[in-house]
Amino acid sequence: MPIPEFVLRLREQVGTDPLWLPGVSAVVLDDDDRVLLGRRADNGRWAVVSGILEPGEEPAPAAAREVLEETGVEVEVVALTAVSVSDRVLYPNGDRAQYLDLCFWCRAVGGEAQVGDDESTEVGWFPLDALPKPLNPSSGPRIERTVAFVEAVRRGERPEAWFAR
């Protein structure tokens, strides 16, 4: 997977020392409540679309950009559903990082699911009760939190009350 240019510049300064990076993930649902997933090229696992924010980039538009680039699907970003911190990551080249993830519920509004770049080998829509395996460890909780948020909204609960739980 390509390393963003700004991360390469940072790595020139800090070597393999840990980087704290902001990222976004998108739990994309269609009208049939299927979730859009991509099979990652780096580890072969199915995952929600995610990516690193570019410096100065707004998170919600970044999530929509990542989905379009990786899958060809156009989305409406509906809501922020979770903020979490990843485990520390050690990459094969020795680089270390940890991510602050902003997870968004997105609704598909156009396009066709297809591999859009070299980050995925396959993309597809999956029923929530039939997710493919192997699933990336971070994707399960992101999907679960987003589905719980969507269900709360559908019950008429105020999202701010849901976040206070």
C-alpha atoms as a printed R data frame, in Angstrom:
    type eleno elety resid chain resno       x       y      z
1   ATOM     1    CA   MET     A     1   0.000   0.000  0.000
2   ATOM     2    CA   PRO     A     2   1.348   3.412 -0.807
3   ATOM     3    CA   ILE     A     3   2.643   5.434  2.107
4   ATOM     4    CA   PRO     A     4   1.315   9.006  2.015
5   ATOM     5    CA   GLU     A     5   3.915  11.550  0.922
6   ATOM     6    CA   PHE     A     6   3.682  13.496  4.206
7   ATOM     7    CA   VAL     A     7   4.375  10.303  6.195
8   ATOM     8    CA   LEU     A     8   7.449   9.603  4.061
9   ATOM     9    CA   ARG     A     9   8.698  13.120  4.870
10  ATOM    10    CA   LEU     A    10   8.055  12.545  8.581
11  ATOM    11    CA   ARG     A    11   9.883   9.228  8.423
12  ATOM    12    CA   GLU     A    12  12.932  11.027  7.010
13  ATOM    13    CA   GLN     A    13  13.031  12.978 10.284
14  ATOM    14    CA   VAL     A    14  11.982  10.387 12.871
15  ATOM    15    CA   GLY     A    15  13.042   7.113 11.303
16  ATOM    16    CA   THR     A    16  10.982   4.194 12.618
17  ATOM    17    CA   ASP     A    17   9.962   5.951 15.860
18  ATOM    18    CA   PRO     A    18   6.236   5.710 16.625
19  ATOM    19    CA   LEU     A    19   3.954   8.124 14.782
20  ATOM    20    CA   TRP     A    20   0.549   9.178 16.121
21  ATOM    21    CA   LEU     A    21  -1.674   9.542 13.053
22  ATOM    22    CA   PRO     A    22  -5.324  10.504 12.532
23  ATOM    23    CA   GLY     A    23  -7.378   8.186 10.405
24  ATOM    24    CA   VAL     A    24 -10.919   7.613  9.238
25  ATOM    25    CA   SER     A    25 -12.980   4.517  8.675
26  ATOM    26    CA   ALA     A    26 -16.312   4.231  6.875
27  ATOM    27    CA   VAL     A    27 -19.020   1.724  7.639
28  ATOM    28    CA   VAL     A    28 -20.981   1.997  4.398
29  ATOM    29    CA   LEU     A    29 -24.515   0.601  4.399
30  ATOM    30    CA   ASP     A    30 -26.840   0.279  1.428
31  ATOM    31    CA   ASP     A    31 -30.652   0.360  1.435
32  ATOM    32    CA   ASP     A    32 -30.721  -3.373  2.230
33  ATOM    33    CA   ASP     A    33 -28.430  -2.895  5.273
34  ATOM    34    CA   ARG     A    34 -25.545  -4.666  3.605
35  ATOM    35    CA   VAL     A    35 -22.063  -3.428  4.479
36  ATOM    36    CA   LEU     A    36 -19.386  -2.574  1.920
37  ATOM    37    CA   LEU     A    37 -16.059  -4.308  2.550
38  ATOM    38    CA   GLY     A    38 -12.769  -4.630  0.748
39  ATOM    39    CA   ARG     A    39 -10.260  -7.469  0.921
40  ATOM    40    CA   ARG     A    40  -7.006  -5.789  1.886
41  ATOM    41    CA   ALA     A    41  -4.054  -6.337 -0.420
42  ATOM    42    CA   ASP     A    42  -1.567  -6.269  2.463
43  ATOM    43    CA   ASN     A    43  -3.031  -9.000  4.666
44  ATOM    44    CA   GLY     A    44  -5.886 -10.645  2.722
45  ATOM    45    CA   ARG     A    45  -8.467  -9.758  5.363
46  ATOM    46    CA   TRP     A    46 -11.844  -8.167  4.685
47  ATOM    47    CA   ALA     A    47 -12.201  -4.701  6.185
48  ATOM    48    CA   VAL     A    48 -14.232  -1.536  6.229
49  ATOM    49    CA   VAL     A    49 -12.724   1.239  4.136
50  ATOM    50    CA   SER     A    50 -10.178   3.263  6.069
51  ATOM    51    CA   GLY     A    51  -7.318   5.646  5.503
52  ATOM    52    CA   ILE     A    52  -4.994   8.282  6.904
53  ATOM    53    CA   LEU     A    53  -6.041  11.922  6.883
54  ATOM    54    CA   GLU     A    54  -3.881  14.220  4.812
55  ATOM    55    CA   PRO     A    55  -2.638  17.324  6.694
56  ATOM    56    CA   GLY     A    56  -5.499  19.830  6.976
57  ATOM    57    CA   GLU     A    57  -8.087  17.419  5.549
58  ATOM    58    CA   GLU     A    58 -11.542  17.331  7.148
59  ATOM    59    CA   PRO     A    59 -12.456  13.834  8.431
60  ATOM    60    CA   ALA     A    60 -15.941  13.357  6.914
61  ATOM    61    CA   PRO     A    61 -14.943  14.368  3.368
62  ATOM    62    CA   ALA     A    62 -11.823  12.208  3.769
63  ATOM    63    CA   ALA     A    63 -13.991   9.181  4.588
64  ATOM    64    CA   ALA     A    64 -16.109   9.806  1.462
65  ATOM    65    CA   ARG     A    65 -12.937  10.260 -0.623
66  ATOM    66    CA   GLU     A    66 -11.419   7.013  0.650
67  ATOM    67    CA   VAL     A    67 -14.610   5.051 -0.124
68  ATOM    68    CA   LEU     A    68 -14.805   6.430 -3.665
69  ATOM    69    CA   GLU     A    69 -11.088   5.866 -4.349
70  ATOM    70    CA   GLU     A    70 -11.005   2.328 -2.965
71  ATOM    71    CA   THR     A    71 -14.416   1.002 -4.056
72  ATOM    72    CA   GLY     A    72 -16.009   3.249 -6.701
73  ATOM    73    CA   VAL     A    73 -19.012   3.796 -4.414
74  ATOM    74    CA   GLU     A    74 -20.252   7.335 -3.767
75  ATOM    75    CA   VAL     A    75 -21.458   7.936 -0.214
76  ATOM    76    CA   GLU     A    76 -23.245  10.420  1.961
77  ATOM    77    CA   VAL     A    77 -21.537  10.678  5.341
78  ATOM    78    CA   VAL     A    78 -24.397  10.454  7.835
79  ATOM    79    CA   ALA     A    79 -22.793  10.566 11.286
80  ATOM    80    CA   LEU     A    80 -19.681  10.058 13.365
81  ATOM    81    CA   THR     A    81 -20.321   6.812 15.238
82  ATOM    82    CA   ALA     A    82 -17.128   6.203 17.194
83  ATOM    83    CA   VAL     A    83 -13.735   7.581 18.084
84  ATOM    84    CA   SER     A    84 -11.148   5.012 19.068
85  ATOM    85    CA   VAL     A    85  -7.433   4.378 19.347
86  ATOM    86    CA   SER     A    86  -5.798   1.486 17.531
87  ATOM    87    CA   ASP     A    87  -3.312  -0.894 19.030
88  ATOM    88    CA   ARG     A    88   0.287  -0.028 18.264
89  ATOM    89    CA   VAL     A    89   1.287  -1.228 14.812
90  ATOM    90    CA   LEU     A    90   4.700  -2.568 13.818
91  ATOM    91    CA   TYR     A    91   5.084  -2.692 10.045
92  ATOM    92    CA   PRO     A    92   7.371  -5.196  8.280
93  ATOM    93    CA   ASN     A    93   9.839  -2.392  7.449
94  ATOM    94    CA   GLY     A    94  10.196  -1.525 11.162
95  ATOM    95    CA   ASP     A    95   8.003   1.599 11.116
96  ATOM    96    CA   ARG     A    96   5.791   1.994 14.172
97  ATOM    97    CA   ALA     A    97   2.502   3.859 14.400
98  ATOM    98    CA   GLN     A    98  -0.707   4.228 16.341
99  ATOM    99    CA   TYR     A    99  -3.945   5.660 14.973
100 ATOM   100    CA   LEU     A   100  -6.766   7.822 16.273
101 ATOM   101    CA   ASP     A   101  -9.725   6.514 14.244
102 ATOM   102    CA   LEU     A   102 -12.852   8.513 13.488
103 ATOM   103    CA   CYS     A   103 -15.495   6.041 12.349
104 ATOM   104    CA   PHE     A   104 -18.393   7.234 10.191
105 ATOM   105    CA   TRP     A   105 -21.723   5.759  9.188
106 ATOM   106    CA   CYS     A   106 -22.030   6.305  5.449
107 ATOM   107    CA   ARG     A   107 -24.951   5.666  3.128
108 ATOM   108    CA   ALA     A   108 -24.292   4.498 -0.421
109 ATOM   109    CA   VAL     A   109 -25.777   6.957 -2.940
110 ATOM   110    CA   GLY     A   110 -24.177   5.933 -6.252
111 ATOM   111    CA   GLY     A   111 -21.471   4.109 -8.123
112 ATOM   112    CA   GLU     A   112 -20.761   0.403 -8.428
113 ATOM   113    CA   ALA     A   113 -18.642  -1.603 -6.004
114 ATOM   114    CA   GLN     A   114 -15.348  -2.414 -7.709
115 ATOM   115    CA   VAL     A   115 -11.671  -2.438 -6.858
116 ATOM   116    CA   GLY     A   116 -10.558   1.169 -7.259
117 ATOM   117    CA   ASP     A   117  -6.878   1.073 -6.321
118 ATOM   118    CA   ASP     A   118  -4.101  -1.236 -5.187
119 ATOM   119    CA   GLU     A   119  -5.216  -1.267 -1.528
120 ATOM   120    CA   SER     A   120  -7.840  -3.980 -2.160
121 ATOM   121    CA   THR     A   121  -7.979  -7.155 -4.203
122 ATOM   122    CA   GLU     A   122 -11.794  -7.492 -3.990
123 ATOM   123    CA   VAL     A   123 -14.735  -5.392 -2.827
124 ATOM   124    CA   GLY     A   124 -18.318  -6.380 -2.175
125 ATOM   125    CA   TRP     A   125 -21.561  -5.958 -0.266
126 ATOM   126    CA   PHE     A   126 -22.296  -8.343  2.608
127 ATOM   127    CA   PRO     A   127 -25.326  -8.950  4.825
128 ATOM   128    CA   LEU     A   128 -24.563  -8.010  8.427
129 ATOM   129    CA   ASP     A   129 -25.293 -11.568  9.551
130 ATOM   130    CA   ALA     A   130 -22.968 -13.101  6.936
131 ATOM   131    CA   LEU     A   131 -19.701 -11.152  7.076
132 ATOM   132    CA   PRO     A   132 -16.812 -12.750  5.186
133 ATOM   133    CA   LYS     A   133 -13.793 -14.265  6.850
134 ATOM   134    CA   PRO     A   134 -11.144 -13.491  7.642
135 ATOM   135    CA   LEU     A   135 -12.344 -10.121  8.917
136 ATOM   136    CA   ASN     A   136  -9.769  -7.514  9.957
137 ATOM   137    CA   PRO     A   137  -9.798  -7.356 13.791
138 ATOM   138    CA   SER     A   138 -10.604  -3.629 13.880
139 ATOM   139    CA   SER     A   139 -13.536  -3.918 11.458
140 ATOM   140    CA   GLY     A   140 -15.822  -6.056 13.629
141 ATOM   141    CA   PRO     A   141 -16.071  -3.498 16.454
142 ATOM   142    CA   ARG     A   142 -16.428  -0.620 13.980
143 ATOM   143    CA   ILE     A   143 -19.326  -2.362 12.260
144 ATOM   144    CA   GLU     A   144 -20.948  -3.315 15.598
145 ATOM   145    CA   ARG     A   145 -20.742   0.228 17.017
146 ATOM   146    CA   THR     A   146 -22.075   1.752 13.821
147 ATOM   147    CA   VAL     A   147 -24.969  -0.694 13.542
148 ATOM   148    CA   ALA     A   148 -25.870  -0.034 17.201
149 ATOM   149    CA   PHE     A   149 -25.805   3.710 16.449
150 ATOM   150    CA   VAL     A   150 -27.998   3.274 13.342
151 ATOM   151    CA   GLU     A   151 -30.486   1.152 15.296
152 ATOM   152    CA   ALA     A   152 -30.634   3.788 18.060
153 ATOM   153    CA   VAL     A   153 -31.353   6.493 15.501
154 ATOM   154    CA   ARG     A   154 -34.061   4.337 13.915
155 ATOM   155    CA   ARG     A   155 -35.666   3.915 17.377
156 ATOM   156    CA   GLY     A   156 -35.810   7.706 17.585
157 ATOM   157    CA   GLU     A   157 -33.099   8.116 20.177
158 ATOM   158    CA   ARG     A   158 -31.062  11.299 20.022
159 ATOM   159    CA   PRO     A   159 -27.504  10.535 18.883
160 ATOM   160    CA   GLU     A   160 -26.001  12.733 21.616
161 ATOM   161    CA   ALA     A   161 -27.826  10.618 24.224
162 ATOM   162    CA   TRP     A   162 -26.425   7.489 22.615
163 ATOM   163    CA   PHE     A   163 -22.857   8.842 22.845
164 ATOM   164    CA   ALA     A   164 -23.329   9.573 26.566
165 ATOM   165    CA   ARG     A   165 -23.785   5.844 27.359
